[in-house]
């Protein structure tokens, strides 16, 4: 559904979980926007990422510049009476160009299967992800996932018309979204939505066997536009930029005492997510 909400949005799972009283606008007239997908549906997406910025490690500034191509498959494996869906998500890295190996060292050809429970508005209700405890490359994998995550756009509670704006806010994140237009008709009707989202970031990883502990904190700000197919509840295209600033500390326990390594990152990520096929049928760009 959200593609890279699918490629390990799960580092900040619950970032946009439902709040007790979300201050969302609910116009009386307009289109009802929902990620409403049938049981058994299989959607495949292609994701392009272009990342550049800088890392500071051990006092040395390292330029970061890489591009990656990812394919994501989302299968609806269950539906709730409230319209929520459970997705089985698999992701595969198809190409990567990395100037200094920062991303490639943490990337795998395939990410482990992930399961998401999502509300019709796109709120993350539950997640199930593999246990990476004891993985010597857990920090690299986590960082790679961090810089490839895309925040899903949360839809309004009620019908919306072009120009309507709504906010979603929890203790750990905020979105301000606006319906730009409703275009087409029938199966080709598309809602275009603009979004600005901010959220804190956090990673805590440990590999007890190696005496490694890593803590990362930071913030992400994402500006994007999304095309939603109203008839199928699928994202047809999602494009934008995310600015990530992080600080991390890795501690290595040694017999003569712990060693601490600090790192800072300032990265900009341009992304494009495109729907390729639905149940094996290609999706046109028009």
C-alpha positions in Angstrom: 0.0 0.0 0.0 2.6 2.5 1.0 5.5 0.7 -0.5 8.2 1.9 1.7 6.0 2.1 4.5 6.6 -1.3 3.7 10.3 -1.3 3.3 10.7 -1.1 7.1 8.7 1.8 8.2 8.9 -0.5 11.2 11.8 1.2 12.8 9.3 3.7 14.0 6.3 1.4 14.2 3.4 3.2 15.8 4.7 6.6 14.6 1.3 7.2 13.1 -0.8 4.9 15.2 -4.3 6.2 15.9 -4.6 9.0 18.5 -7.4 9.4 20.9 -8.9 12.4 19.1 -7.1 13.2 15.9 -7.8 16.8 14.8 -8.8 15.7 11.3 -11.2 17.8 9.1 -14.3 15.9 8.0 -16.2 17.8 5.3 -19.8 16.9 4.7 -19.5 16.5 0.9 -16.7 15.1 -1.3 -14.9 11.8 -1.9 -14.2 9.3 0.8 -10.5 8.4 0.7 -9.6 5.0 1.9 -7.0 2.3 1.5 -9.7 -0.3 0.9 -8.2 -3.5 -0.5 -9.8 -6.9 -1.1 -8.7 -10.1 0.5 -6.0 -11.9 -1.6 -5.0 -8.9 -3.6 -1.3 -8.8 -4.6 0.2 -5.5 -5.5 3.8 -5.0 -6.7 5.7 -1.7 -6.5 9.0 -0.3 -7.8 10.9 2.1 -5.6 13.7 4.4 -6.7 15.9 6.1 -4.1 18.5 8.8 -4.6 20.4 9.7 -1.3 23.1 12.3 -0.8 24.5 14.0 2.2 27.3 13.7 4.8 28.3 11.5 7.7 30.8 12.5 10.4 32.5 9.4 12.0 35.6 9.5 14.2 36.0 13.2 13.3 36.1 12.5 9.6 33.5 13.9 7.2 32.4 11.3 4.6 30.2 12.2 1.6 27.2 9.9 1.1 25.9 9.4 -2.4 24.0 6.4 -3.6 21.1 5.2 -5.6 19.0 2.1 -5.1 16.1 0.3 -6.8 13.8 -1.9 -4.7 10.8 -4.1 -5.6 8.1 -4.6 -3.0 5.2 -7.1 -3.0 2.2 -6.6 -0.7 -0.4 -9.3 -0.3 -3.7 -8.8 1.6 -3.9 -11.9 3.8 -6.8 -10.9 6.1 -9.5 -8.2 6.5 -11.2 -7.0 9.6 -14.9 -6.1 10.0 -13.7 -2.4 10.4 -12.1 -2.4 7.0 -8.6 -2.8 8.3 -6.2 -5.2 6.4 -3.3 -7.4 7.2 -0.5 -7.2 4.7 2.3 -9.7 4.0 5.2 -7.6 2.7 8.4 -8.8 1.0 11.1 -6.5 -0.4 14.0 -7.1 -2.8 16.9 -4.9 -3.6 17.4 -5.0 -7.4 20.2 -2.5 -7.9 22.5 -0.2 -5.8 25.2 2.3 -6.7 27.1 3.3 -3.6 30.1 5.8 -3.6 31.6 4.7 -0.3 29.8 1.5 0.8 27.8 3.0 3.6 24.5 1.6 2.3 25.7 -1.4 0.5 27.4 -2.8 3.6 24.1 -2.9 5.4 21.9 -3.9 2.4 20.7 -7.4 1.6 19.3 -8.7 -1.6 16.0 -9.5 0.2 14.6 -8.1 3.4 12.8 -10.6 5.7 9.0 -10.9 5.3 7.1 -8.3 7.4 3.4 -8.2 8.4 1.5 -5.0 8.8 -2.0 -4.4 10.2 -3.3 -1.1 8.8 -6.5 0.9 9.3 -8.5 2.1 6.2 -6.9 5.5 6.8 -3.4 4.1 6.7 -2.6 4.0 10.5 -0.2 1.3 11.6 -2.1 -0.8 14.1 0.3 -3.7 14.5 3.5 -4.9 13.1 5.4 -8.2 13.1 9.0 -8.3 12.0 11.8 -10.7 12.2 14.0 -10.9 15.3 17.5 -9.6 14.3 19.0 -10.2 17.8 22.4 -11.6 17.6 22.9 -10.4 14.0 26.4 -8.9 13.7 25.2 -6.6 10.9 22.0 -5.5 12.8 23.2 -1.9 13.1 24.0 -1.7 9.4 20.7 -3.3 8.4 18.8 -1.0 10.7 20.5 2.1 9.4 19.9 1.0 5.8 16.2 0.5 6.7 16.1 3.9 8.4 17.2 5.9 5.4 14.9 4.0 3.0 11.7 4.4 5.0 8.9 6.5 3.6 6.1 7.7 5.9 2.6 6.7 4.8 0.1 9.5 4.2 -2.8 9.2 6.6 -6.2 9.9 5.0 -9.0 12.1 6.5 -11.7 10.7 8.7 -14.5 11.8 6.5 -15.1 12.8 2.8 -12.9 15.5 1.4 -13.0 18.0 -1.4 -10.1 19.6 -3.3 -8.5 22.2 -1.0 -9.5 20.5 2.2 -6.7 20.1 4.8 -6.3 17.8 7.8 -3.8 17.0 10.4 -2.8 13.7 12.1 -0.8 14.1 15.3 0.4 11.6 18.0 3.0 11.9 20.7 5.8 11.0 18.2 4.8 12.4 14.8 2.7 14.9 12.9 1.3 15.2 9.4 -0.3 18.1 7.6 -2.1 16.9 4.5 -4.1 18.5 1.7 -6.3 17.1 -1.1 -5.0 18.9 -4.2 -7.4 17.4 -6.8 -9.8 14.7 -7.9 -9.2 13.7 -11.5 -10.7 11.2 -13.9 -13.7 9.0 -13.3 -14.6 5.4 -12.7 -11.7 3.0 -12.3 -9.3 5.8 -13.2 -10.4 8.4 -10.7 -7.3 9.6 -8.8 -7.0 11.7 -5.6 -3.8 13.7 -5.4 -2.7 14.5 -1.9 0.2 16.7 -0.7 1.8 16.0 2.7 4.4 17.4 5.1 5.3 14.9 7.9 7.8 15.2 10.7 8.8 12.4 13.2 11.5 11.5 15.6 13.7 8.6 14.8 15.2 6.0 17.2 17.2 2.8 16.8 18.4 0.6 19.7 20.4 -2.4 18.7 22.6 -4.8 20.6 24.6 -7.9 19.8 25.4 -9.4 23.2 27.7 -12.1 21.7 30.0 -9.4 20.3 29.5 -6.8 23.1 28.0 -4.3 20.7 25.4 -1.7 21.6 24.1 1.1 19.4 21.7 3.9 20.1 20.5 6.3 17.4 18.3 9.3 17.7 17.2 12.0 15.2 14.4 13.5 13.2 12.9 13.1 9.7 11.0 15.6 7.7 9.2 14.4 4.6 7.5 16.4 1.9 5.6 14.4 -0.8 2.7 14.0 -3.1 0.6 10.8 -3.5 -1.8 9.6 -6.2 -4.5 7.4 -4.7 -6.7 5.2 -7.0 -10.1 5.6 -5.4 -11.7 2.5 -6.9 -9.0 0.1 -5.6 -7.7 1.9 -2.6 -4.1 1.6 -4.0 -1.3 4.1 -4.1 -0.5 4.5 -7.8 2.5 6.8 -7.3 4.2 8.5 -4.3 7.1 10.9 -4.8 8.9 13.3 -2.5 12.0 14.1 -0.4 12.9 13.2 3.1 15.5 15.1 5.2 17.1 13.0 8.0 19.4 14.2 10.7 20.7 11.6 13.2 23.3 11.1 15.9 24.4 7.7 17.0 26.7 6.1 19.5 28.1 2.6 19.3 29.7 1.0 22.4 32.1 -2.0 22.0 32.8 -3.9 25.3 36.4 -4.9 25.5 38.4 -6.6 28.3 40.3 -3.4 29.0 37.2 -1.3 29.0 34.4 0.0 26.6 35.2 1.9 23.4 32.7 4.4 22.2 32.2 5.5 18.5 30.0 8.5 17.7 28.5 9.2 14.3 26.3 12.0 12.8 24.4 11.9 9.6 22.7 14.6 7.5 20.9 13.1 4.5 18.4 14.0 1.9 16.5 11.2 0.2 14.6 11.7 -3.1 12.1 8.8 -3.7 9.6 7.6 -6.2 7.2 4.7 -5.6 5.3 3.4 -8.6 2.6 0.7 -8.8 3.6 -1.9 -11.3 1.0 -4.7 -11.2 -2.2 -5.7 -9.4 -2.8 -9.5 -9.3 -0.4 -9.9 -12.1 -1.9 -7.3 -14.4 0.2 -4.4 -15.4 -0.9 -0.9 -14.3 -0.7 1.9 -16.9 0.8 5.2 -16.1 -2.1 7.2 -17.4 
